Amino acid sequence: MSASGGTKAVVAALSANGFIAICKFGGWALTGASSMLAEAIHSVADCGNQVLLLVGGKRARRAADEEHPFGYGRERYVFSFMVAIILFSLGGLFALYEAYHKLEEVLHPDPEHAGDNLLTSPWWWVPVVILSAALVAEGLSLRTAVKESNPLRGQQSWWRFIKTAKAPELPVILLEDIGALLGLVFALLGVGLSLITQNLVFDVFGTAMIGLLLVAIAVVLAWETKSLLLGEAASKQSVGRISRAIIGAEGVERLIHMKTLHLGPEEVLVAAKIAVDRTDSAAEVAEIINRTEGRIRDAEPMVTALYLEPDIYRENYTAPQRPDRTAEAGEAHE
């Protein structure tokens, strides 16, 4: 994952959303359209999300220290998880609340404010113009995210790319931009149908759809980021390169087993047990390990932490199994 590519997509999205949010708030102030307010809050939430992604990226670049010997690479995952929570709470739930509140006004209008709405406002055309312009701006932002993602996506489908990407920024921006475009379509339909039919229920419907869309995107983001926070193995391609480097090293009889873990989007930990000849001296084993480590780092530059354990391969050897704590607890209880 190119950090610069992710940052470029985030900055493009932040610039677009900042300008769009101001315009949407202006349209809401002039017409009172609930779809405009929901979309304005959506854009504010997106701006906050993009700031969090930039902060997370900066904090993740801190050097390792005694307290965090493997560095701070996972800061990007933490801040991406915060993005999902903010998108859910600030964006989605507010839009659903606004839809409920506006529905109450439509079904039980207040006589004192009955004339203060989209249908009676002389500025009824403003939301249509703003939403149409926002569609163009969000489309340009999405195009930037797609352009930055394509070299990393390769032949994968977009859904597969979002699910397997180890760097969170581009998948987050892709989902946000797609959600923003769909939200604008819902808002434009709500406002447009309300003006055509002179019925504000369509504006309420558009607002509710925006809320449901944001909640759905937030759930997907939270689920995928949770997996990264828990710790994911390196991709199959990376594992294959590392395995071939180990097996092809002079003096290594076989790879007994190996585990990998992403410490950050561009940082991988590798722990492997390799079989060496039982007649090798300690000096020869040390040389084999050093040679193998060099091959691994050449084959996969993302490997930043590497631990190789030499052993003698035994055909029928069974590694000790991890104890089942649940079973032990049950036996103790009995």
Sequence and secondary structure as in RCSB ss.txt:
>XXXX:A:sequence
MSASGGTKAVVAALSANGFIAICKFGGWALTGASSMLAEAIHSVADCGNQVLLLVGGKRARRAADEEHPFGYGRE
RYVFSFMVAIILFSLGGLFALYEAYHKLEEVLHPDPEHAGDNLLTSPWWWVPVVILSAALVAEGLSLRTAVKESN
PLRGQQSWWRFIKTAKAPELPVILLEDIGALLGLVFALLGVGLSLITQNLVFDVFGTAMIGLLLVAIAVVLAWET
KSLLLGEAASKQSVGRISRAIIGAEGVERLIHMKTLHLGPEEVLVAAKIAVDRTDSAAEVAEIINRTEGRIRDAE
PMVTALYLEPDIYRENYTAPQRPDRTAEAGEAHE
>XXXX:A:secstr
  HHHHHHHHHHHHHHHHHHHHHHHHHHHHH  HHHHHHHHHHHHHHHHHHHHHHHHHHHTS   SS TT STTH
HHHHHHHHHHHIIIIIIIHHHHHHHHHHHHHHS  GGGTT STTT TTTHHHHHHHHHHHHHHHHHHHHHHHHHH
HHHTTS HHHHHHH SSSHHHHHHHHHHHHHHHHHHHHHHHHHHHHHT THHHHHHHHHHHHHHHHHHHHHHHHH
HHHHH     HHHHHHHHHHHHTSTT  EEEEEEEEEEETTEEEEEEEEE  TT  HHHHHHHHHHHHHHHHHH 
TTEEEEEEEEE   TT        HHHHHHHHH 
